[in-house]
Each structure stands twice: as structure tokens, then as C-alpha cells.
């Protein structure tokens, strides 16, 4: 398995520049949030509070990306 990372400058719109091409290419970003949730539950390395926090962060990420998409951020 290969892992990738990037550093994004702390300026408005820089995250959209990175995530925008992924979204346009059809990458299902909310699916990554779901896999994090499933991994937390089934790998049993985290506590139940981590599951709740993960769902909250995932929901926030989906809401923010939806707003960014609608506003063409």
C-alpha cells in the first residue's frame, strides 16, 4: 500500500485547490470518512468517544466540502 501526504499553506482557499481536483476526478471523499469510522469500530484500537468524534468530524467535512462546492470556493 502506498501512502501520500502533502503540506497545504495556511491561507484561504488552499485546501480547495488540493481537494478540488480530487472532487472533479470523481474521488468519493465522504467514503474516506466512512472507512475511518469502520476502521475505528472494527479494529478496536480506539474508544467509543473516538467513534462519536470521528462521526462529528466526518459530518463537518462533508458539510464544508458541500458548501465549498456550491460557492466554488
N, CA, C and O atoms as a Tripos MOL2 file, in Angstrom:
@<TRIPOS>MOLECULE
protein
  292   291    73     0     0
PROTEIN
NO_CHARGES

@<TRIPOS>ATOM
      1 N           0.8390   -1.1550    0.0000 N.3       1 UNK1
      2 CA          0.0000    0.0000    0.0000 C.3       1 UNK1
      3 C           0.8980    1.2370    0.0000 C.2       1 UNK1
      4 O           1.8980    1.2930    0.7160 O.2       1 UNK1
      5 N           0.5360    2.2010   -0.7930 N.am      2 UNK2
      6 CA          1.2940    3.4400   -0.8540 C.3       2 UNK2
      7 C           0.5570    4.5270   -0.0980 C.2       2 UNK2
      8 O          -0.6730    4.5890   -0.1090 O.2       2 UNK2
      9 N           1.3170    5.3760    0.5530 N.am      3 UNK3
     10 CA          0.7600    6.4990    1.2890 C.3       3 UNK3
     11 C           1.2920    7.7830    0.6920 C.2       3 UNK3
     12 O           2.4410    7.8560    0.2560 O.2       3 UNK3
     13 N           0.4430    8.7910    0.6770 N.am      4 UNK4
     14 CA          0.8320   10.0890    0.1560 C.3       4 UNK4
     15 C           0.4760   11.1450    1.1800 C.2       4 UNK4
     16 O          -0.4680   10.9800    1.9520 O.2       4 UNK4
     17 N           1.2220   12.2180    1.1860 N.am      5 UNK5
     18 CA          0.8920   13.3290    2.0490 C.3       5 UNK5
     19 C           1.2570   14.6170    1.3330 C.2       5 UNK5
     20 O           2.0180   14.6180    0.3640 O.2       5 UNK5
     21 N           0.7070   15.6970    1.8230 N.am      6 UNK6
     22 CA          1.0090   16.9990    1.2570 C.3       6 UNK6
     23 C           0.9540   18.0320    2.3610 C.2       6 UNK6
     24 O           0.3150   17.8150    3.3910 O.2       6 UNK6
     25 N           1.6070   19.1340    2.1550 N.am      7 UNK7
     26 CA          1.5480   20.2620    3.0780 C.3       7 UNK7
     27 C           0.8270   21.3830    2.3610 C.2       7 UNK7
     28 O           1.1920   21.7700    1.2510 O.2       7 UNK7
     29 N          -0.2100   21.9020    3.0160 N.am      8 UNK8
     30 CA         -1.0280   22.9510    2.4220 C.3       8 UNK8
     31 C          -0.7840   24.2390    3.1900 C.2       8 UNK8
     32 O          -0.8800   24.2470    4.4170 O.2       8 UNK8
     33 N          -0.4700   25.3370    2.4930 N.am      9 UNK9
     34 CA         -0.2660   26.6120    3.1840 C.3       9 UNK9
     35 C          -1.5220   27.0440    3.9400 C.2       9 UNK9
     36 O          -2.6430   26.7420    3.5310 O.2       9 UNK9
     37 N          -1.3170   27.7410    5.0270 N.am     10 UNK10
     38 CA         -2.4210   28.1910    5.8750 C.3      10 UNK10
     39 C          -2.9820   29.5150    5.3510 C.2      10 UNK10
     40 O          -2.8350   30.5660    5.9740 O.2      10 UNK10
     41 N          -3.6280   29.4300    4.1890 N.am     11 UNK11
     42 CA         -4.2580   30.6020    3.5660 C.3      11 UNK11
     43 C          -5.6110   30.1820    3.0270 C.2      11 UNK11
     44 O          -5.8240   29.0190    2.6860 O.2      11 UNK11
     45 N          -6.5150   31.1310    2.9550 N.am     12 UNK12
     46 CA         -7.8640   30.8430    2.4760 C.3      12 UNK12
     47 C          -7.8290   30.2860    1.0530 C.2      12 UNK12
     48 O          -7.1570   30.8330    0.1780 O.2      12 UNK12
     49 N          -8.5530   29.2050    0.8370 N.am     13 UNK13
     50 CA         -8.7010   28.6380   -0.4870 C.3      13 UNK13
     51 C          -7.6570   27.6030   -0.8720 C.2      13 UNK13
     52 O          -7.7980   26.9480   -1.9050 O.2      13 UNK13
     53 N          -6.6020   27.4350   -0.0600 N.am     14 UNK14
     54 CA         -5.5440   26.4910   -0.4220 C.3      14 UNK14
     55 C          -6.0330   25.0420   -0.3280 C.2      14 UNK14
     56 O          -5.6570   24.2060   -1.1500 O.2      14 UNK14
     57 N          -6.8670   24.7450    0.6700 N.am     15 UNK15
     58 CA         -7.4200   23.3900    0.7840 C.3      15 UNK15
     59 C          -8.2950   23.0420   -0.4040 C.2      15 UNK15
     60 O          -8.2920   21.9060   -0.8780 O.2      15 UNK15
     61 N          -9.0480   24.0320   -0.8850 N.am     16 UNK16
     62 CA         -9.9120   23.8150   -2.0430 C.3      16 UNK16
     63 C          -9.0880   23.5280   -3.2930 C.2      16 UNK16
     64 O          -9.5200   22.7690   -4.1600 O.2      16 UNK16
     65 N          -7.9090   24.1270   -3.3900 N.am     17 UNK17
     66 CA         -7.0410   23.8650   -4.5420 C.3      17 UNK17
     67 C          -6.5680   22.4140   -4.5500 C.2      17 UNK17
     68 O          -6.3950   21.8170   -5.6130 O.2      17 UNK17
     69 N          -6.3600   21.8550   -3.3670 N.am     18 UNK18
     70 CA         -5.8920   20.4700   -3.2690 C.3      18 UNK18
     71 C          -7.0460   19.4980   -3.4490 C.2      18 UNK18
     72 O          -6.9300   18.5260   -4.1960 O.2      18 UNK18
     73 N          -8.1700   19.7560   -2.7610 N.am     19 UNK19
     74 CA         -9.2930   18.8260   -2.8150 C.3      19 UNK19
     75 C         -10.1410   18.9770   -4.0720 C.2      19 UNK19
     76 O         -10.8200   18.0320   -4.4740 O.2      19 UNK19
     77 N         -10.1120   20.1440   -4.6940 N.am     20 UNK20
     78 CA        -10.9150   20.3900   -5.8890 C.3      20 UNK20
     79 C         -10.6610   19.3990   -7.0150 C.2      20 UNK20
     80 O         -11.6090   18.8090   -7.5330 O.2      20 UNK20
     81 N          -9.4010   19.1990   -7.4100 N.am     21 UNK21
     82 CA         -9.1330   18.2270   -8.4880 C.3      21 UNK21
     83 C          -9.5530   16.7990   -8.1250 C.2      21 UNK21
     84 O          -9.9830   16.0410   -8.9940 O.2      21 UNK21
     85 N          -9.4300   16.4320   -6.8490 N.am     22 UNK22
     86 CA         -9.8820   15.1050   -6.4370 C.3      22 UNK22
     87 C         -11.3870   14.9790   -6.6160 C.2      22 UNK22
     88 O         -11.8810   13.9720   -7.1230 O.2      22 UNK22
     89 N         -12.1100   16.0110   -6.1960 N.am     23 UNK23
     90 CA        -13.5750   16.0080   -6.3140 C.3      23 UNK23
     91 C         -13.9920   15.9580   -7.7780 C.2      23 UNK23
     92 O         -14.9050   15.2170   -8.1420 O.2      23 UNK23
     93 N         -13.3210   16.7480   -8.6210 N.am     24 UNK24
     94 CA        -13.6480   16.7760  -10.0510 C.3      24 UNK24
     95 C         -13.3120   15.4520  -10.7340 C.2      24 UNK24
     96 O         -13.9530   15.0740  -11.7140 O.2      24 UNK24
     97 N         -12.3080   14.7520  -10.2160 N.am     25 UNK25
     98 CA        -11.9260   13.4560  -10.7850 C.3      25 UNK25
     99 C         -12.8680   12.3410  -10.3470 C.2      25 UNK25
    100 O         -12.7370   11.2010  -10.7920 O.2      25 UNK25
    101 N         -13.8130   12.6700   -9.4760 N.am     26 UNK26
    102 CA        -14.7950   11.6870   -9.0580 C.3      26 UNK26
    103 C         -14.4050   10.8990   -7.8160 C.2      26 UNK26
    104 O         -15.0210    9.8780   -7.5110 O.2      26 UNK26
    105 N         -13.3860   11.3660   -7.0950 N.am     27 UNK27
    106 CA        -12.9960   10.6820   -5.8590 C.3      27 UNK27
    107 C         -14.0770   10.9370   -4.8190 C.2      27 UNK27
    108 O         -14.4550   12.0810   -4.5670 O.2      27 UNK27
    109 N         -14.5650    9.8690   -4.2240 N.am     28 UNK28
    110 CA        -15.6470    9.9590   -3.2470 C.3      28 UNK28
    111 C         -15.0490   10.2680   -1.8810 C.2      28 UNK28
    112 O         -14.7210    9.3540   -1.1240 O.2      28 UNK28
    113 N         -14.9040   11.5570   -1.5630 N.am     29 UNK29
    114 CA        -14.2750   11.9640   -0.3120 C.3      29 UNK29
    115 C         -15.0720   11.5190    0.9190 C.2      29 UNK29
    116 O         -14.4480   11.1070    1.8970 O.2      29 UNK29
    117 N         -16.4070   11.5740    0.9340 N.am     30 UNK30
    118 CA        -17.1330   11.0730    2.1130 C.3      30 UNK30
    119 C         -16.8950    9.5910    2.3850 C.2      30 UNK30
    120 O         -17.0320    9.1480    3.5260 O.2      30 UNK30
    121 N         -16.5440    8.8220    1.3690 N.am     31 UNK31
    122 CA        -16.2600    7.3990    1.5850 C.3      31 UNK31
    123 C         -15.0300    7.2260    2.4720 C.2      31 UNK31
    124 O         -14.9550    6.2690    3.2430 O.2      31 UNK31
    125 N         -14.0720    8.1340    2.3720 N.am     32 UNK32
    126 CA        -12.9000    8.0520    3.2440 C.3      32 UNK32
    127 C         -13.3050    8.2520    4.6970 C.2      32 UNK32
    128 O         -12.7670    7.5930    5.5860 O.2      32 UNK32
    129 N         -14.2480    9.1540    4.9470 N.am     33 UNK33
    130 CA        -14.7370    9.3440    6.3190 C.3      33 UNK33
    131 C         -15.3950    8.0690    6.8240 C.2      33 UNK33
    132 O         -15.2120    7.6960    7.9820 O.2      33 UNK33
    133 N         -16.1540    7.4020    5.9750 N.am     34 UNK34
    134 CA        -16.8190    6.1640    6.3750 C.3      34 UNK34
    135 C         -15.7920    5.0800    6.7020 C.2      34 UNK34
    136 O         -15.9600    4.3480    7.6780 O.2      34 UNK34
    137 N         -14.7480    4.9690    5.9120 N.am     35 UNK35
    138 CA        -13.7450    3.9470    6.1840 C.3      35 UNK35
    139 C         -12.9960    4.2320    7.4830 C.2      35 UNK35
    140 O         -12.6090    3.2980    8.1850 O.2      35 UNK35
    141 N         -12.7870    5.4980    7.8120 N.am     36 UNK36
    142 CA        -12.1750    5.8220    9.0980 C.3      36 UNK36
    143 C         -13.0670    5.3710   10.2430 C.2      36 UNK36
    144 O         -12.5840    4.8310   11.2380 O.2      36 UNK36
    145 N         -14.3680    5.5930   10.1030 N.am     37 UNK37
    146 CA        -15.3240    5.1740   11.1300 C.3      37 UNK37
    147 C         -15.3180    3.6550   11.2890 C.2      37 UNK37
    148 O         -15.2450    3.1500   12.4090 O.2      37 UNK37
    149 N         -15.3910    2.9390   10.1970 N.am     38 UNK38
    150 CA        -15.4240    1.4750   10.2430 C.3      38 UNK38
    151 C         -14.1160    0.9370   10.8290 C.2      38 UNK38
    152 O         -14.1310    0.0020   11.6290 O.2      38 UNK38
    153 N         -12.9960    1.5220   10.4350 N.am     39 UNK39
    154 CA        -11.7100    1.0850   10.9670 C.3      39 UNK39
    155 C         -11.6090    1.2970   12.4700 C.2      39 UNK39
    156 O         -11.0170    0.4870   13.1830 O.2      39 UNK39
    157 N         -12.1850    2.3780   12.9390 N.am     40 UNK40
    158 CA        -12.1640    2.6570   14.3730 C.3      40 UNK40
    159 C         -12.9840    1.6300   15.1360 C.2      40 UNK40
    160 O         -12.5590    1.1700   16.1950 O.2      40 UNK40
    161 N         -14.1330    1.2680   14.6260 N.am     41 UNK41
    162 CA        -15.0070    0.3260   15.3210 C.3      41 UNK41
    163 C         -14.4480   -1.0830   15.2680 C.2      41 UNK41
    164 O         -14.3730   -1.7490   16.3010 O.2      41 UNK41
    165 N         -14.0590   -1.5520   14.1080 N.am     42 UNK42
    166 CA        -13.6910   -2.9480   13.9470 C.3      42 UNK42
    167 C         -12.2500   -3.2720   14.3230 C.2      42 UNK42
    168 O         -11.9420   -4.4300   14.6050 O.2      42 UNK42
    169 N         -11.3690   -2.2920   14.3350 N.am     43 UNK43
    170 CA        -10.0040   -2.5930   14.7380 C.3      43 UNK43
    171 C          -9.8370   -2.5480   16.2490 C.2      43 UNK43
    172 O          -8.8540   -3.0660   16.7800 O.2      43 UNK43
    173 N         -10.7840   -1.9370   16.9430 N.am     44 UNK44
    174 CA        -10.8370   -1.8860   18.4120 C.3      44 UNK44
    175 C          -9.5960   -1.2620   19.0250 C.2      44 UNK44
    176 O          -9.1760   -1.6500   20.1150 O.2      44 UNK44
    177 N          -9.0150   -0.3120   18.3400 N.am     45 UNK45
    178 CA         -7.8760    0.3960   18.9080 C.3      45 UNK45
    179 C          -8.2870    1.6880   19.5980 C.2      45 UNK45
    180 O          -7.4690    2.3270   20.2610 O.2      45 UNK45
    181 N          -9.5320    2.0710   19.4510 N.am     46 UNK46
    182 CA         -9.9850    3.3430   19.9920 C.3      46 UNK46
    183 C         -11.2070    3.1260   20.8760 C.2      46 UNK46
    184 O         -11.8130    2.0550   20.8870 O.2      46 UNK46
    185 N         -11.5370    4.1470   21.5950 N.am     47 UNK47
    186 CA        -12.6890    4.1000   22.4840 C.3      47 UNK47
    187 C         -13.9360    4.6110   21.7720 C.2      47 UNK47
    188 O         -13.8560    5.1840   20.6860 O.2      47 UNK47
    189 N         -15.0800    4.3960   22.3960 N.am     48 UNK48
    190 CA        -16.3550    4.8100   21.8010 C.3      48 UNK48
    191 C         -16.3980    6.3170   21.5690 C.2      48 UNK48
    192 O         -17.0220    6.7800   20.6140 O.2      48 UNK48
    193 N         -15.7440    7.0770   22.4290 N.am     49 UNK49
    194 CA        -15.7390    8.5380   22.2430 C.3      49 UNK49
    195 C         -15.0400    8.9190   20.9460 C.2      49 UNK49
    196 O         -15.4040    9.9160   20.3220 O.2      49 UNK49
    197 N         -14.0460    8.1470   20.5330 N.am     50 UNK50
    198 CA        -13.3750    8.4110   19.2610 C.3      50 UNK50
    199 C         -14.3270    8.1990   18.0820 C.2      50 UNK50
    200 O         -14.2380    8.9000   17.0740 O.2      50 UNK50
    201 N         -15.2360    7.2320   18.2130 N.am     51 UNK51
    202 CA        -16.2060    6.9790   17.1530 C.3      51 UNK51
    203 C         -17.1320    8.1830   17.0080 C.2      51 UNK51
    204 O         -17.3960    8.6500   15.9000 O.2      51 UNK51
    205 N         -17.6170    8.6740   18.1350 N.am     52 UNK52
    206 CA        -18.5180    9.8390   18.1000 C.3      52 UNK52
    207 C         -17.7850   11.0460   17.5290 C.2      52 UNK52
    208 O         -18.3340   11.7650   16.6930 O.2      52 UNK52
    209 N         -16.5590   11.2740   17.9690 N.am     53 UNK53
    210 CA        -15.7780   12.4010   17.4500 C.3      53 UNK53
    211 C         -15.4980   12.2290   15.9570 C.2      53 UNK53
    212 O         -15.5330   13.2020   15.2030 O.2      53 UNK53
    213 N         -15.2250   11.0050   15.5310 N.am     54 UNK54
    214 CA        -14.9840   10.7580   14.1120 C.3      54 UNK54
    215 C         -16.2000   11.0280   13.2520 C.2      54 UNK54
    216 O         -16.0880   11.5870   12.1610 O.2      54 UNK54
    217 N         -17.3660   10.6290   13.7470 N.am     55 UNK55
    218 CA        -18.6010   10.9180   13.0170 C.3      55 UNK55
    219 C         -18.8450   12.4180   12.9240 C.2      55 UNK55
    220 O         -19.2660   12.9230   11.8830 O.2      55 UNK55
    221 N         -18.5790   13.1290   14.0210 N.am     56 UNK56
    222 CA        -18.7840   14.5790   14.0200 C.3      56 UNK56
    223 C         -17.8340   15.2620   13.0370 C.2      56 UNK56
    224 O         -18.2450   16.1410   12.2790 O.2      56 UNK56
    225 N         -16.5820   14.8620   13.0530 N.am     57 UNK57
    226 CA        -15.6030   15.4580   12.1250 C.3      57 UNK57
    227 C         -15.9450   15.0970   10.6880 C.2      57 UNK57
    228 O         -15.8300   15.9340    9.7930 O.2      57 UNK57
    229 N         -16.3630   13.8550   10.4610 N.am     58 UNK58
    230 CA        -16.7550   13.4420    9.1170 C.3      58 UNK58
    231 C         -17.9470   14.2250    8.6010 C.2      58 UNK58
    232 O         -17.9640   14.6620    7.4500 O.2      58 UNK58
    233 N         -18.9530   14.4010    9.4650 N.am     59 UNK59
    234 CA        -20.1340   15.1790    9.0740 C.3      59 UNK59
    235 C         -19.7530   16.6260    8.7770 C.2      59 UNK59
    236 O         -20.2450   17.2200    7.8170 O.2      59 UNK59
    237 N         -18.8800   17.1860    9.6020 N.am     60 UNK60
    238 CA        -18.4260   18.5560    9.3660 C.3      60 UNK60
    239 C         -17.6670   18.6560    8.0460 C.2      60 UNK60
    240 O         -17.8430   19.6220    7.3050 O.2      60 UNK60
    241 N         -16.8250   17.6680    7.7460 N.am     61 UNK61
    242 CA        -16.0680   17.6850    6.4930 C.3      61 UNK61
    243 C         -16.9890   17.6030    5.2820 C.2      61 UNK61
    244 O         -16.7770   18.2960    4.2870 O.2      61 UNK61
    245 N         -18.0050   16.7590    5.3670 N.am     62 UNK62
    246 CA        -18.9640   16.6510    4.2610 C.3      62 UNK62
    247 C         -19.7150   17.9700    4.0980 C.2      62 UNK62
    248 O         -19.9190   18.4310    2.9750 O.2      62 UNK62
    249 N         -20.1280   18.5780    5.2070 N.am     63 UNK63
    250 CA        -20.8590   19.8510    5.1410 C.3      63 UNK63
    251 C         -19.9760   20.9450    4.5470 C.2      63 UNK63
    252 O         -20.4330   21.7150    3.7010 O.2      63 UNK63
    253 N         -18.7200   21.0230    4.9800 N.am     64 UNK64
    254 CA        -17.8170   22.0660    4.4810 C.3      64 UNK64
    255 C         -17.5320   21.8690    2.9960 C.2      64 UNK64
    256 O         -17.5550   22.8340    2.2320 O.2      64 UNK64
    257 N         -17.2610   20.6240    2.5750 N.am     65 UNK65
    258 CA        -16.9760   20.4050    1.1560 C.3      65 UNK65
    259 C         -18.1960   20.6840    0.2960 C.2      65 UNK65
    260 O         -18.0580   21.1450   -0.8380 O.2      65 UNK65
    261 N         -19.3870   20.4140    0.8120 N.am     66 UNK66
    262 CA        -20.6040   20.7380    0.0770 C.3      66 UNK66
    263 C         -20.7410   22.2440   -0.0790 C.2      66 UNK66
    264 O         -21.0720   22.7250   -1.1620 O.2      66 UNK66
    265 N         -20.4900   22.9940    0.9900 N.am     67 UNK67
    266 CA        -20.5560   24.4630    0.9190 C.3      67 UNK67
    267 C         -19.4970   25.0040   -0.0400 C.2      67 UNK67
    268 O         -19.7620   25.9330   -0.8030 O.2      67 UNK67
    269 N         -18.2920   24.4180    0.0000 N.am     68 UNK68
    270 CA        -17.2370   24.8670   -0.8930 C.3      68 UNK68
    271 C         -17.6200   24.6010   -2.3450 C.2      68 UNK68
    272 O         -17.3510   25.4210   -3.2230 O.2      68 UNK68
    273 N         -18.2470   23.4580   -2.5970 N.am     69 UNK69
    274 CA        -18.6480   23.1060   -3.9510 C.3      69 UNK69
    275 C         -19.7270   24.0510   -4.4580 C.2      69 UNK69
    276 O         -19.6880   24.4810   -5.6110 O.2      69 UNK69
    277 N         -20.6850   24.3730   -3.6060 N.am     70 UNK70
    278 CA        -21.7650   25.2630   -4.0230 C.3      70 UNK70
    279 C         -21.2750   26.6820   -4.2490 C.2      70 UNK70
    280 O         -21.7650   27.3730   -5.1430 O.2      70 UNK70
    281 N         -20.3110   27.1250   -3.4470 N.am     71 UNK71
    282 CA        -19.8030   28.5030   -3.5480 C.3      71 UNK71
    283 C         -18.6190   28.6250   -4.5000 C.2      71 UNK71
    284 O         -18.1130   29.7240   -4.7260 O.2      71 UNK71
    285 N         -18.1750   27.4970   -5.0600 N.am     72 UNK72
    286 CA        -16.9920   27.4930   -5.9450 C.3      72 UNK72
    287 C         -15.8260   28.1680   -5.2510 C.2      72 UNK72
    288 O         -15.1600   29.0320   -5.8230 O.2      72 UNK72
    289 N         -15.5850   27.7640   -4.0070 N.am     73 UNK73
    290 CA        -14.6030   28.3780   -3.1280 C.3      73 UNK73
    291 C         -13.2620   28.4350   -3.7890 C.2      73 UNK73
    292 O         -12.3010   28.9240   -3.1950 O.2      73 UNK73
@<TRIPOS>BOND
     1     1     2 1
     2     2     3 1
     3     3     4 2
     4     3     5 am
     5     5     6 1
     6     6     7 1
     7     7     8 2
     8     7     9 am
     9     9    10 1
    10    10    11 1
    11    11    12 2
    12    11    13 am
    13    13    14 1
    14    14    15 1
    15    15    16 2
    16    15    17 am
    17    17    18 1
    18    18    19 1
    19    19    20 2
    20    19    21 am
    21    21    22 1
    22    22    23 1
    23    23    24 2
    24    23    25 am
    25    25    26 1
    26    26    27 1
    27    27    28 2
    28    27    29 am
    29    29    30 1
    30    30    31 1
    31    31    32 2
    32    31    33 am
    33    33    34 1
    34    34    35 1
    35    35    36 2
    36    35    37 am
    37    37    38 1
    38    38    39 1
    39    39    40 2
    40    39    41 am
    41    41    42 1
    42    42    43 1
    43    43    44 2
    44    43    45 am
    45    45    46 1
    46    46    47 1
    47    47    48 2
    48    47    49 am
    49    49    50 1
    50    50    51 1
    51    51    52 2
    52    51    53 am
    53    53    54 1
    54    54    55 1
    55    55    56 2
    56    55    57 am
    57    57    58 1
    58    58    59 1
    59    59    60 2
    60    59    61 am
    61    61    62 1
    62    62    63 1
    63    63    64 2
    64    63    65 am
    65    65    66 1
    66    66    67 1
    67    67    68 2
    68    67    69 am
    69    69    70 1
    70    70    71 1
    71    71    72 2
    72    71    73 am
    73    73    74 1
    74    74    75 1
    75    75    76 2
    76    75    77 am
    77    77    78 1
    78    78    79 1
    79    79    80 2
    80    79    81 am
    81    81    82 1
    82    82    83 1
    83    83    84 2
    84    83    85 am
    85    85    86 1
    86    86    87 1
    87    87    88 2
    88    87    89 am
    89    89    90 1
    90    90    91 1
    91    91    92 2
    92    91    93 am
    93    93    94 1
    94    94    95 1
    95    95    96 2
    96    95    97 am
    97    97    98 1
    98    98    99 1
    99    99   100 2
   100    99   101 am
   101   101   102 1
   102   102   103 1
   103   103   104 2
   104   103   105 am
   105   105   106 1
   106   106   107 1
   107   107   108 2
   108   107   109 am
   109   109   110 1
   110   110   111 1
   111   111   112 2
   112   111   113 am
   113   113   114 1
   114   114   115 1
   115   115   116 2
   116   115   117 am
   117   117   118 1
   118   118   119 1
   119   119   120 2
   120   119   121 am
   121   121   122 1
   122   122   123 1
   123   123   124 2
   124   123   125 am
   125   125   126 1
   126   126   127 1
   127   127   128 2
   128   127   129 am
   129   129   130 1
   130   130   131 1
   131   131   132 2
   132   131   133 am
   133   133   134 1
   134   134   135 1
   135   135   136 2
   136   135   137 am
   137   137   138 1
   138   138   139 1
   139   139   140 2
   140   139   141 am
   141   141   142 1
   142   142   143 1
   143   143   144 2
   144   143   145 am
   145   145   146 1
   146   146   147 1
   147   147   148 2
   148   147   149 am
   149   149   150 1
   150   150   151 1
   151   151   152 2
   152   151   153 am
   153   153   154 1
   154   154   155 1
   155   155   156 2
   156   155   157 am
   157   157   158 1
   158   158   159 1
   159   159   160 2
   160   159   161 am
   161   161   162 1
   162   162   163 1
   163   163   164 2
   164   163   165 am
   165   165   166 1
   166   166   167 1
   167   167   168 2
   168   167   169 am
   169   169   170 1
   170   170   171 1
   171   171   172 2
   172   171   173 am
   173   173   174 1
   174   174   175 1
   175   175   176 2
   176   175   177 am
   177   177   178 1
   178   178   179 1
   179   179   180 2
   180   179   181 am
   181   181   182 1
   182   182   183 1
   183   183   184 2
   184   183   185 am
   185   185   186 1
   186   186   187 1
   187   187   188 2
   188   187   189 am
   189   189   190 1
   190   190   191 1
   191   191   192 2
   192   191   193 am
   193   193   194 1
   194   194   195 1
   195   195   196 2
   196   195   197 am
   197   197   198 1
   198   198   199 1
   199   199   200 2
   200   199   201 am
   201   201   202 1
   202   202   203 1
   203   203   204 2
   204   203   205 am
   205   205   206 1
   206   206   207 1
   207   207   208 2
   208   207   209 am
   209   209   210 1
   210   210   211 1
   211   211   212 2
   212   211   213 am
   213   213   214 1
   214   214   215 1
   215   215   216 2
   216   215   217 am
   217   217   218 1
   218   218   219 1
   219   219   220 2
   220   219   221 am
   221   221   222 1
   222   222   223 1
   223   223   224 2
   224   223   225 am
   225   225   226 1
   226   226   227 1
   227   227   228 2
   228   227   229 am
   229   229   230 1
   230   230   231 1
   231   231   232 2
   232   231   233 am
   233   233   234 1
   234   234   235 1
   235   235   236 2
   236   235   237 am
   237   237   238 1
   238   238   239 1
   239   239   240 2
   240   239   241 am
   241   241   242 1
   242   242   243 1
   243   243   244 2
   244   243   245 am
   245   245   246 1
   246   246   247 1
   247   247   248 2
   248   247   249 am
   249   249   250 1
   250   250   251 1
   251   251   252 2
   252   251   253 am
   253   253   254 1
   254   254   255 1
   255   255   256 2
   256   255   257 am
   257   257   258 1
   258   258   259 1
   259   259   260 2
   260   259   261 am
   261   261   262 1
   262   262   263 1
   263   263   264 2
   264   263   265 am
   265   265   266 1
   266   266   267 1
   267   267   268 2
   268   267   269 am
   269   269   270 1
   270   270   271 1
   271   271   272 2
   272   271   273 am
   273   273   274 1
   274   274   275 1
   275   275   276 2
   276   275   277 am
   277   277   278 1
   278   278   279 1
   279   279   280 2
   280   279   281 am
   281   281   282 1
   282   282   283 1
   283   283   284 2
   284   283   285 am
   285   285   286 1
   286   286   287 1
   287   287   288 2
   288   287   289 am
   289   289   290 1
   290   290   291 1
   291   291   292 2
@<TRIPOS>SUBSTRUCTURE
     1 UNK1         2 RESIDUE 1 A UNK
     2 UNK2         6 RESIDUE 1 A UNK
     3 UNK3        10 RESIDUE 1 A UNK
     4 UNK4        14 RESIDUE 1 A UNK
     5 UNK5        18 RESIDUE 1 A UNK
     6 UNK6        22 RESIDUE 1 A UNK
     7 UNK7        26 RESIDUE 1 A UNK
     8 UNK8        30 RESIDUE 1 A UNK
     9 UNK9        34 RESIDUE 1 A UNK
    10 UNK10       38 RESIDUE 1 A UNK
    11 UNK11       42 RESIDUE 1 A UNK
    12 UNK12       46 RESIDUE 1 A UNK
    13 UNK13       50 RESIDUE 1 A UNK
    14 UNK14       54 RESIDUE 1 A UNK
    15 UNK15       58 RESIDUE 1 A UNK
    16 UNK16       62 RESIDUE 1 A UNK
    17 UNK17       66 RESIDUE 1 A UNK
    18 UNK18       70 RESIDUE 1 A UNK
    19 UNK19       74 RESIDUE 1 A UNK
    20 UNK20       78 RESIDUE 1 A UNK
    21 UNK21       82 RESIDUE 1 A UNK
    22 UNK22       86 RESIDUE 1 A UNK
    23 UNK23       90 RESIDUE 1 A UNK
    24 UNK24       94 RESIDUE 1 A UNK
    25 UNK25       98 RESIDUE 1 A UNK
    26 UNK26      102 RESIDUE 1 A UNK
    27 UNK27      106 RESIDUE 1 A UNK
    28 UNK28      110 RESIDUE 1 A UNK
    29 UNK29      114 RESIDUE 1 A UNK
    30 UNK30      118 RESIDUE 1 A UNK
    31 UNK31      122 RESIDUE 1 A UNK
    32 UNK32      126 RESIDUE 1 A UNK
    33 UNK33      130 RESIDUE 1 A UNK
    34 UNK34      134 RESIDUE 1 A UNK
    35 UNK35      138 RESIDUE 1 A UNK
    36 UNK36      142 RESIDUE 1 A UNK
    37 UNK37      146 RESIDUE 1 A UNK
    38 UNK38      150 RESIDUE 1 A UNK
    39 UNK39      154 RESIDUE 1 A UNK
    40 UNK40      158 RESIDUE 1 A UNK
    41 UNK41      162 RESIDUE 1 A UNK
    42 UNK42      166 RESIDUE 1 A UNK
    43 UNK43      170 RESIDUE 1 A UNK
    44 UNK44      174 RESIDUE 1 A UNK
    45 UNK45      178 RESIDUE 1 A UNK
    46 UNK46      182 RESIDUE 1 A UNK
    47 UNK47      186 RESIDUE 1 A UNK
    48 UNK48      190 RESIDUE 1 A UNK
    49 UNK49      194 RESIDUE 1 A UNK
    50 UNK50      198 RESIDUE 1 A UNK
    51 UNK51      202 RESIDUE 1 A UNK
    52 UNK52      206 RESIDUE 1 A UNK
    53 UNK53      210 RESIDUE 1 A UNK
    54 UNK54      214 RESIDUE 1 A UNK
    55 UNK55      218 RESIDUE 1 A UNK
    56 UNK56      222 RESIDUE 1 A UNK
    57 UNK57      226 RESIDUE 1 A UNK
    58 UNK58      230 RESIDUE 1 A UNK
    59 UNK59      234 RESIDUE 1 A UNK
    60 UNK60      238 RESIDUE 1 A UNK
    61 UNK61      242 RESIDUE 1 A UNK
    62 UNK62      246 RESIDUE 1 A UNK
    63 UNK63      250 RESIDUE 1 A UNK
    64 UNK64      254 RESIDUE 1 A UNK
    65 UNK65      258 RESIDUE 1 A UNK
    66 UNK66      262 RESIDUE 1 A UNK
    67 UNK67      266 RESIDUE 1 A UNK
    68 UNK68      270 RESIDUE 1 A UNK
    69 UNK69      274 RESIDUE 1 A UNK
    70 UNK70      278 RESIDUE 1 A UNK
    71 UNK71      282 RESIDUE 1 A UNK
    72 UNK72      286 RESIDUE 1 A UNK
    73 UNK73      290 RESIDUE 1 A UNK
